[in-house]
């Protein structure tokens, strides 16, 4: 899955701050993954983190915090590297987003 064009495009959109586009592309990937699976949880966490980053840009800290809580919950059963993503790095990005929401950034 991590070698698919859709997965790579979704990650690239996330990295350059195109959070809506990231969500749209990765949602199609998410729907193809086995349920339940760590891959599906990680993909959904990435989608929700993109949503949180978008809400942060929109000045909606409450929505950002709610989405970050969802990300934390989705990642609670994930460890190591999944689909080429280090879970701890995704957790760190979520924590940073949460801090920015709390600080009014």
MOSULVEN-V151220 format. One record per residue. N is the residue number from 1. PSI is psi in radians with two decimals (999 if undefined). BURIAL is 1 if it has 24 or more other ideal C-beta (glycine too) atoms within 12 Angstrom, else 0. Layout:
n & psi & burial
N & PSI & BURIAL
N & PSI & BURIAL
This chain:
n & psi & burial
1 & -0.69 & 1
2 & -0.21 & 0
3 & -0.04 & 0
4 & 2.65 & 0
5 & -0.67 & 0
6 & -0.78 & 1
7 & -0.84 & 1
8 & -0.69 & 0
9 & -0.75 & 0
10 & -0.76 & 1
11 & -0.72 & 1
12 & -0.76 & 0
13 & -0.74 & 1
14 & -0.85 & 1
15 & -0.60 & 0
16 & 0.10 & 0
17 & 0.29 & 0
18 & 1.30 & 0
19 & -0.64 & 1
20 & -0.78 & 0
21 & -0.69 & 1
22 & -0.85 & 1
23 & -0.84 & 1
24 & -0.77 & 0
25 & -0.80 & 1
26 & -0.38 & 1
27 & -0.66 & 1
28 & -0.66 & 0
29 & -0.84 & 1
30 & -0.72 & 1
31 & -0.35 & 0
32 & -0.18 & 0
33 & 2.59 & 1
34 & 2.50 & 0
35 & 2.10 & 0
36 & 2.71 & 0
37 & 2.65 & 0
38 & -0.60 & 1
39 & -0.72 & 1
40 & -0.75 & 1
41 & -0.76 & 1
42 & -0.73 & 1
43 & -0.74 & 1
44 & -0.65 & 1
45 & -0.73 & 1
46 & -0.70 & 1
47 & -0.81 & 1
48 & -0.55 & 1
49 & -0.66 & 1
50 & -0.74 & 1
51 & -0.71 & 1
52 & -0.74 & 1
53 & -0.67 & 1
54 & -0.80 & 1
55 & -0.63 & 1
56 & -0.79 & 1
57 & -0.56 & 0
58 & -0.02 & 0
59 & 0.60 & 0
60 & 1.37 & 0
61 & -0.59 & 0
62 & -0.78 & 0
63 & -0.66 & 0
64 & -0.81 & 1
65 & -0.71 & 1
66 & -0.77 & 0
67 & -0.65 & 1
68 & -0.64 & 1
69 & -0.68 & 0
70 & -0.75 & 1
71 & -0.83 & 1
72 & -0.73 & 1
73 & -0.78 & 0
74 & -0.59 & 1
75 & -0.12 & 1
76 & -0.52 & 0
77 & 0.22 & 0
78 & 2.48 & 1
79 & 2.79 & 0
80 & -2.43 & 0
81 & 2.22 & 0
82 & 2.22 & 1
83 & 0.61 & 1
84 & 0.05 & 0
85 & 2.23 & 1
86 & 2.08 & 0
87 & -0.71 & 1
88 & -0.60 & 0
89 & -0.66 & 0
90 & -0.68 & 1
91 & -0.75 & 1
92 & -0.71 & 0
93 & -0.67 & 1
94 & -0.79 & 1
95 & -0.72 & 0
96 & -0.73 & 0
97 & -0.74 & 1
98 & -0.78 & 1
99 & -0.73 & 0
100 & -0.67 & 0
101 & -0.70 & 1
102 & -0.51 & 0
103 & 0.02 & 0
104 & 0.40 & 0
105 & 999 & 0
